[in-house]
Amino acid sequence: ITDEGKLRRQIEEYHKPKEGAVSFAWPYLKHNDRFIRYAARIAIEHQPVAQWQDLVLKEKDPVTLTQGAVALARQGNASVKNTLLQALIGINYPQLSPSQQVDLLRAYELVFTRMGMPDENMKQQIIASLDKFYPAKNNYVDRQLSKVLISLQAPDAVSKTMALLESAKDDTLDQKTFTESSDLVFRNPQYGLDIAKMLSKVPPAQQTYYAVMLSAAKTGWTPELQDKYFKWFYNAFNYKGGVSFVGFIDKARKLALQNVPKDRYAYFNTISGDSLIGKSGMSLANKIPQPKGPGRDWQLEEALRVADSGLLSKRNFEQGKTMFAASMCSSCHSMRGEGADIGPDLTQLGTRFSTKDMLEAIIEPNKTISDQYAATIFTLQDGKSITG
């Protein structure tokens, strides 16, 4: 165990009400190791607030004050909100490192969330202290700045964030992580296919973050900016981000639509892609039941005898459609335009293949895979791999 690990374990001994905890843990709120800072803050939070509230409000070290503000936002009383915010405003923001700036902005956010939004005078003071540093040309700092300034309804927050929405690029490290996750495609027959779809058209994470933050913006819009914003959603529905992505994007879209004038709602609803929901596997309205399973380990010949015994004369097409979705067939295949396109379209399957062929493909899915749909891992000289 490292020295840092030993120290963290020492601090964790105070993760309960204990005499001397505040004096022991307080100096470690500004430790260089974020895990030690976290352990120290949790130790502080476990002590009666009266023992450390004044220490937070009088603290001059910016890192200690930031960590203390988070603790007070989580455990303190809203009566000290303005005093706490005034202390945060007093921090010399440009002298902080990017990670320290993110922590400070997170502290602001927690105060708003836990203690309530500030009054108008305090809002203007916070906006004046932060707006000049936005954008920061650092993705993580800009994310947090956008969240804080939009929540305060800063006058220029929308125009600045929209400029970033149009130009933002994801960090190289994030993209590298996506690419190197390609091996996961083959590790799980269900989620691997979702990963394959995502890798085929990865959503732009930074743009998506700004779009979601802008859904809470009520002021600062121009007709041109609103047009660009809602058209972004229409394009975003074409990205692949796993089974929850469409619902996530549509939720943000609907939140944003709550902020438009009533006489413009229908227009923005249309240009933001309302017509796309329910098509190409995007349906969000129908609640798909969990599959109950086949009930037994079916063998081909046995299943064929049951199918040929008159079962097909009693078939229920609506039930079949539900089964097709519940068993995740629609995550790879499409029927009549609904579903995904990783595997072949099954709309005309019954006219091209026999019952035996279809049962064999269901019971033994790996027996025959067309080269057209097989995935290949390319191992590069540097040891990395790409799936295509």
Backbone hydrogen bonds, N-H to C=O, Kabsch-Sander energy under -0.5 kcal/mol:
donor,donor_aa,acceptor,acceptor_aa,energy
6,K,2,T,-2.2
7,L,3,D,-2.3
8,R,4,E,-2.5
9,R,5,G,-2.0
10,Q,6,K,-1.8
11,I,7,L,-2.4
12,E,8,R,-2.4
13,E,9,R,-0.7
13,E,10,Q,-0.9
14,Y,11,I,-2.2
15,H,12,E,-1.6
16,K,14,Y,-1.5
21,A,18,K,-1.7
24,F,20,G,-1.7
25,A,21,A,-3.0
26,W,22,V,-2.4
28,Y,25,A,-1.4
29,L,26,W,-1.8
30,K,27,P,-0.9
31,H,28,Y,-1.4
34,R,32,N,-0.6
37,R,33,D,-2.2
38,Y,34,R,-2.4
39,A,35,F,-2.3
40,A,36,I,-2.6
41,R,37,R,-2.5
42,I,38,Y,-2.5
43,A,39,A,-2.0
44,I,40,A,-2.3
45,E,41,R,-2.6
46,H,42,I,-1.2
47,Q,44,I,-1.9
51,Q,48,P,-1.9
52,W,49,V,-1.6
53,Q,49,V,-2.2
56,V,52,W,-1.7
57,L,53,Q,-2.1
58,K,54,D,-1.7
59,E,55,L,-0.6
59,E,56,V,-1.0
65,L,61,D,-2.7
66,T,62,P,-2.1
67,Q,63,V,-2.3
68,G,64,T,-2.7
69,A,65,L,-2.6
70,V,66,T,-1.9
71,A,67,Q,-2.0
72,L,68,G,-2.6
73,A,69,A,-2.6
74,R,70,V,-1.7
75,Q,71,A,-2.1
76,G,72,L,-2.9
80,V,77,N,-1.8
81,K,78,A,-1.8
84,L,80,V,-2.7
85,L,81,K,-2.8
86,Q,82,N,-2.4
87,A,83,T,-1.6
88,L,84,L,-1.9
89,I,85,L,-2.4
90,G,86,Q,-1.3
91,I,88,L,-1.4
93,Y,91,I,-1.6
95,Q,92,N,-1.1
96,L,93,Y,-1.9
101,Q,97,S,-2.5
102,V,98,P,-2.3
103,D,99,S,-1.9
104,L,100,Q,-2.3
105,L,101,Q,-2.6
106,R,102,V,-2.3
107,A,103,D,-1.9
108,Y,104,L,-2.1
109,E,105,L,-2.3
110,L,106,R,-2.4
111,V,107,A,-2.2
112,F,108,Y,-2.4
113,T,109,E,-2.5
114,R,110,L,-3.1
115,M,111,V,-2.5
116,G,111,V,-0.6
116,G,112,F,-1.1
123,K,119,D,-2.6
124,Q,120,E,-2.2
125,Q,121,N,-1.6
126,I,122,M,-2.4
127,I,123,K,-2.7
128,A,124,Q,-2.4
129,S,125,Q,-1.5
130,L,126,I,-1.4
131,D,127,I,-3.1
133,F,130,L,-2.0
134,Y,131,D,-1.7
142,D,138,N,-3.1
143,R,139,N,-2.0
144,Q,140,Y,-1.6
145,L,141,V,-2.7
146,S,142,D,-2.6
147,K,143,R,-1.9
148,V,144,Q,-2.4
149,L,145,L,-2.8
150,I,146,S,-2.2
151,S,147,K,-1.9
152,L,148,V,-1.4
153,Q,150,I,-1.3
154,A,149,L,-2.6
157,A,154,A,-1.4
158,V,154,A,-0.5
160,K,156,D,-2.3
161,T,157,A,-2.3
162,M,158,V,-2.8
163,A,159,S,-1.7
164,L,160,K,-1.6
165,L,161,T,-2.6
166,E,162,M,-1.8
167,S,163,A,-0.9
168,A,164,L,-2.8
175,Q,171,D,-1.9
176,K,172,T,-2.4
177,T,173,L,-1.9
178,F,174,D,-1.9
179,T,175,Q,-2.5
180,E,176,K,-2.5
181,S,177,T,-0.6
181,S,178,F,-1.0
182,S,179,T,-1.5
183,D,180,E,-0.5
184,L,181,S,-1.9
185,V,182,S,-1.8
186,F,183,D,-1.2
187,R,184,L,-1.3
188,N,184,L,-0.8
192,G,188,N,-1.7
193,L,190,Q,-0.6
194,D,190,Q,-0.9
195,I,191,Y,-2.3
196,A,192,G,-2.2
197,K,193,L,-2.2
198,M,194,D,-2.2
199,L,195,I,-2.8
200,S,196,A,-1.3
201,K,197,K,-0.9
201,K,198,M,-0.9
205,A,203,P,-1.0
208,T,204,P,-2.6
209,Y,205,A,-2.2
210,Y,206,Q,-2.0
211,A,207,Q,-2.6
212,V,208,T,-2.2
213,M,209,Y,-2.4
214,L,210,Y,-2.5
215,S,211,A,-0.7
215,S,212,V,-0.9
216,A,213,M,-1.7
217,A,214,L,-1.6
226,Q,222,T,-2.6
227,D,223,P,-2.1
228,K,224,E,-2.2
229,Y,225,L,-2.5
230,F,226,Q,-2.6
231,K,227,D,-1.9
232,W,228,K,-1.2
232,W,229,Y,-0.5
233,F,229,Y,-0.9
234,Y,230,F,-1.1
235,N,231,K,-1.6
236,A,232,W,-2.2
237,F,233,F,-1.6
238,N,235,N,-1.8
239,Y,236,A,-1.8
240,K,201,K,-2.8
241,G,239,Y,-0.6
241,G,242,G,-0.5
245,F,242,G,-1.2
248,F,244,S,-2.3
249,I,245,F,-2.6
250,D,246,V,-2.8
251,K,247,G,-2.1
252,A,248,F,-1.7
253,R,249,I,-2.4
254,K,250,D,-2.5
255,L,251,K,-2.1
256,A,252,A,-2.3
257,L,253,R,-2.0
258,Q,254,K,-0.9
258,Q,255,L,-0.6
259,N,256,A,-1.7
260,V,257,L,-1.2
264,R,261,P,-1.9
265,Y,261,P,-0.6
265,Y,262,K,-0.9
268,F,264,R,-2.4
269,N,265,Y,-2.8
270,T,266,A,-1.8
271,I,267,Y,-2.4
272,S,268,F,-1.4
273,G,270,T,-1.5
274,D,269,N,-1.7
276,L,273,G,-1.5
277,I,273,G,-0.8
277,I,274,D,-0.8
279,K,276,L,-2.1
280,S,337,G,-1.0
282,M,279,K,-1.6
288,I,286,N,-0.8
298,W,296,R,-1.3
303,A,299,Q,-2.6
304,L,300,L,-2.5
305,R,301,E,-1.8
306,V,302,E,-1.7
307,A,303,A,-2.4
308,D,304,L,-2.1
309,S,306,V,-1.1
310,G,307,A,-0.6
311,L,306,V,-0.8
312,L,307,A,-0.8
313,S,310,G,-0.9
314,K,311,L,-1.7
315,R,312,L,-1.1
317,F,315,R,-0.5
320,G,316,N,-2.2
321,K,317,F,-2.2
322,T,318,E,-2.0
323,M,319,Q,-2.5
324,F,320,G,-2.3
325,A,321,K,-1.5
326,A,322,T,-3.2
327,S,323,M,-2.4
328,M,325,A,-1.7
329,C,324,F,-1.2
330,S,324,F,-1.3
331,S,328,M,-1.3
332,C,329,C,-1.8
333,H,329,C,-2.7
335,M,338,E,-2.5
338,E,335,M,-1.8
340,A,330,S,-1.2
340,A,333,H,-1.1
342,I,332,C,-0.5
343,G,332,C,-2.8
346,L,334,S,-2.5
349,L,346,L,-1.6
351,T,348,Q,-1.1
352,R,348,Q,-0.7
352,R,349,L,-1.2
353,F,349,L,-2.0
358,M,354,S,-2.2
359,L,355,T,-2.7
360,E,356,K,-2.5
361,A,357,D,-1.9
362,I,358,M,-1.6
363,I,359,L,-3.0
364,E,360,E,-2.7
367,K,364,E,-1.8
373,Y,370,S,-1.9
374,A,370,S,-1.0
378,F,376,T,-0.6
378,F,386,I,-3.1
379,T,377,I,-0.6
380,L,378,F,-0.6
380,L,384,K,-3.2
383,G,380,L,-1.8
386,I,378,F,-2.1
388,G,376,T,-2.3
